[in-house]
């Protein structure tokens, strides 16, 4: 099911999301719905590249990332953490479905 994407200035977007402690059917369904929302994002010419649960109004630590090489077109990260950095620099333009019409070099 396609979900509604919340947009700035919704205060939920600035709160810390909760850690997921149990991966049950509701979390699996949320991931699938987030993927459908991201892959079918219709406010741009292209679909989204990634979406966080908070962007669909669910403040939990989960993100869905597009992966055209996988069977279903995406993969899911639950409670992701950055554990190692890299000195390699990469630059690209990026936008956010929760902050429409704003793009920046990252």
VENGI-V81234 format. One record per backbone hydrogen bond with DSSP energy under -1.0 kcal/mol. NH is the residue of the N-H (numbers start at 1). CO is the residue of the C=O. If there is no record, write none. Layout:
BEGIN
NH_CO + NH_CO
END
This chain:
BEGIN
6_55 + 8_98 + 10_7 + 13_10 + 14_11 + 15_12 + 18_59 + 24_22 + 28_24 + 29_25 + 30_26 + 31_27 + 32_28 + 33_29 + 34_30 + 35_31 + 36_32 + 37_33 + 38_34 + 39_35 + 40_36 + 41_38 + 48_38 + 51_64 + 53_62 + 55_52 + 56_53 + 57_54 + 58_53 + 60_58 + 61_18 + 62_60 + 63_77 + 64_51 + 65_75 + 66_49 + 67_73 + 70_67 + 75_65 + 77_63 + 79_61 + 94_104 + 99_96 + 102_99 + 104_94 + 106_92
END
